[in-house]
Amino acid sequence: MFSFLKFKSKSATGAAGVELQADGISLAISIIGENGAPKISQSLYRPCKVADRKATLNEMVSELGADGLSCHVVLPPGEFKTYPIEKPKVEDSELADAVRWKVKDLLDFDLAEAVIGVYESPEDSLRGRPAQVNVVVSKSKVIQDLVDVINQSALELESIDIVDLAIRNIAFQISENHDRPLAVLYLRSGAGMMVLTKGDAVYLSRHFDFSSQALNEPSQQNAIIQQLALEVQRSFDYFESQMGQVPPQTIHLIGPSPNLPLTNMLGGSIAANAELLDLSSLFVESKACGLNEINTFAAMGSALRGLES
């Protein structure tokens, strides 16, 4: 994603994915499985305060035996914004500089404080429109804080990505047909995401506020379900009308809790089928998707990037 950040690339038998959340750290390890595809061997979530990140991450790295692995960090929702714009007619090597000035007036902070990355929109989503790119903007302090934490661990920083593309990595691995779109609804405390992918491309990603606490309150539950249904419908409508794509018949749900029957609660409010996201094929040893896997979902997607062919 942030390709201008020149980190050391290390060849290893595994890779680590890390997400530094506001209230904890997720760490996942990927290795090459028997069929040659990357698999998740271990994942761990640990609550911690921001001030304790360095010590906590070091403990986790030691616990999972991840010393020396290349590290792929994923930015969580809230740490970046994405702006779709028409692709400037410049060489690819000049693209990042060209888009900086395109988004200058869209930022609520000074351009000098911005770190910018770019990924392209799929051609078949444009419906005759000019080529488009998605400009990802984060604050330089956010990026530098991540770099400092990783550099003081036994991991070797290789890349910084965003949660949208980490989810894409997982969708690609679990998809049975890369010519068909796949929809993932990812819910966690404070944030929700609706991501539509096809093959190795993100077609649509919507971020929205989500309260897992309100979902557990009977008086607010129906309002939250209707909010989720509206986000799904808006995503599918845009996917079909603006991108010319046929929406999938199934939505794959992960989070916010393995004990909440959200697929049944949501199923009656949307046109598509709602199913729990089956992550069993991602792991070296098949396991049920529990709270640890929900909390480490984005880190697992980032770890898979490290061993993609």
N, C-alpha and C positions, 0 to 999 in steps of 0.2 A: 504493500500500500504506500507507505512513506518511503519511496524508493531512493530518495536523495540522502537518507540516513545511512551512512556507510558503516555497517556493523560487520564484525568478523563472522565469516561463514565457516562452520566446523562440520566436517564429515564425521558422523557417528552412527552407532547402531540404533539410536533412538533420538527423539526430540521432545522438548518440553513446551507446553502451552501454559501461559500464566495470564490470569486476569486479576488486577488489583481493584477490588470493589471498595466502596465507601466504608463498608463494615466488615470486610474480610478478604481473604485471598483464596483463589482457586489455582490448583496446579494439576496438570494432567501430563502423562507420559505416553508417547506413541512409539511403536516399534513396527518392523515389517513382519506381517503375519505369514502363515504357511502358503497362502495363495499369492503372495507378493504384494498384497494391498496393505496400507498402513492400518494398524489396529491400536486401540487404547489398552495399555497394559495396567495402568493405575491412574486413579484420580483422587484428589483430596481437597476438601474445602475446610478452611479454618477461620472462624471469626477473629477479627483483631481490629484495633484502632489504627488510624493512619500513622500515629507516632510509633507504633510497634511493627510496622510492615517489614523492615529489614530483618529484625530478629526472627519474626514469625516465618518469613520466607526461607531463611537459612535453616530453620528447624525442619520445615517441610521438605526441602531439598535433601537434607540428610536422611530424613525418615524414608523417603521414596528411593534413595540411592541415585539421585539425578545429577550428582556432581559432574561438571564438565559437559553436560548436554547443551546443544544449541537451543536457544530459547526464543519462542515466538509469543510476543505479548499482544493481547487483544484489548482495545479500548472499549469500555462498557458504554451503554447509552448514557447520555448526559455529559460525556467528556469530548464530544465532537458534534459537528453539524454537517449535513450533506446538502449541496446545492447542485441540481441538474442544470447544465448550461449547454449552449451550442458549442461544439468543439472548435477551438481556434484553428485556423489554417496555418499551422506551423509544424516544424519538424518535431517528432516525438520527444527529442532531447530538450526541446524548448517549451514543451507543453506546460509543465508545472509553473514556470515563470509567467507564461502567458495567461493562465487562468487566475493567477493571483490578482491581477488587475480587474478581471471580470467580476470577481466576487467582493472587491474592496468595499463597495457601497452597501453590501448586504450584511456586513459584519457589525456587531455591536461593540467591537473593541478595535484597537489600532492594528492595521495590517502588519506592522513590524513585529507584533507579538504572535502572529499566526504561523502555524506549521501546516503545510498543505500537501495533500496527496490526491491522486486522480485514478479513477477506473472508468472504463467505457461502458456505455449502454449497448445492449445487443442490437445488431443491425435489424433483426426482424421485429423489433419492438417500436421502430420509428415511424412506420406507415408513411413513408415518403418524405419525412422530415429530415433536415440536415443531421449529420452525425452529432451525437450528444455525449458528453462526459459528465460524470458525477464528481464534483469537487468536494473533498473531505477536508474540513478545517478543524484544527484543535489549537489550543493555546500552547505556546512554547513552554510555559511553566509546567503544564500537565505532562508534556512529553519528557522534559528534563527530569521531573520527579520520578517518572517510570524508569528512565535510564539509570538514575542514581541508585534506585532500589535493586535493579537487576545487576548492575555492575558491582555491587557490594555483596553479591551472592556467589555461589560456585557455578552459576549458569553462565552461558556465553550468549549475549544478546545478538540475535540475527535479524529480527524484523519486528515491526509494530504494525498491527492491522486493526480492523474495526470489527465489532460484533456481527454486523451484517454479513461480512465475508467469511467469518468463522462459521456461521450457520450455513452458509453456502457450501463450505467444505464437508459438513456433516450430511447435508441434503444430497450432495453428489455421491457420497459413499454409500448411502442407504437406498438411493433411487434404483428401481428395477428397470427403468427405461429412461435414458437421458434425453430422449426426444419429447418427453411429456413433462409438463410443469409439475412442480411439487410445492405444496403450501405448508409452511410451518408457523404456528402460533406459539410464541415463546412468552411466558408470563413469569415474572418474579416480583419481589417486593418493590413497589414504587414505579415499575416500568413494564410495558408490554411491547411486543414487536410482532408484526405480521410480515413474513418474508415469502416471496414467490420466486422460485428459481426454475431454471431449465438447463440441464447439462451442467456446465461449470460457470454459468452466468447468473447474476442477480438481476431479475427483471423489475422487481418492485419491493421496496422495504418501507414500512410505515412504523414509526415510533409513537407511542402514546402513553399517557399516564395510566397507571393501574394500581389499585389498592387491594392487596390480598387480605388486609384486615377487614375492609368493607365487604368483601366476598363472604366472609364468615359471619357477618351480621345479618340475621334474617330480614331485618327491616330494609337493608340496603342491597340484598343479594340480587333481587330482580333487576334493579337499576344497573348493577355491574354487568349482569349477563346481557342486558340489552345494549350496553355500551360496547361490549366485545362483539356482539352480533353486528352492530353498526360498523365497527372497524373492519370486520371481515367483508361485509357487503360492499363497503366503499372500495376496498382493495380489489375485490373481484370485478366490480364495475369498471374501475380504471384499467385493470389488466385487460379486460375485454374491449372496452370502447376506445381507449386511447392507444393501446399497444397491439390491438388486433389478435390477441391470444385467447384460446379457449380455457376458461378457468378449470382447475382440477375438480374432481367430484368429491375429494376427501381433503380435510384439513387435519394435519398432524399436530397434536397439541403436546407441549411439554411445560410443566409447572402449573401453578406455583407450589403444589403439594401432592405427593403420591397418594394421599388419603382422601382427597376431595374428588367426588364424582363429576368433574366439570364437563366431561364429554357428554354425559346424559343431560346435564343442565343446559349446555349450549346447543345440543343437537336439535332441540325443538324450535330454536330461534333462527337457524340458518338453513339455507337450501342445500348445503353440502353435508356429507357425513363428517362427524367429528370422531377422531380416533387418537388414542395415546400414541405418541411417537415411539416406535419400536427401535431402540438403540442396541438391541442384542447383537446385531451383526458387526457392531463397531468394536466390540471387546474381544480380547484374546480368549477370555473365558466368559461365556454367556452369563449375564446377571440381570436381575430385575432393576428397573429404573427407580431408585429411591431418591431421597432428598439430597444425598451427596452428589448423585449424577445430575440432578436438576441444577444444583449450585455450581457444578463444574462444567456445565454444558458448553459455554462459550470457550472455556480453556481447552476442552477436548477438541473443539473445532479448530482452534489455533494450533494445537499440537499436531493435528493431521496435516496441516500445511507443511510442516517441517519434513515430512517424508513423502509428499506427493511426487509422483513420477512426472 
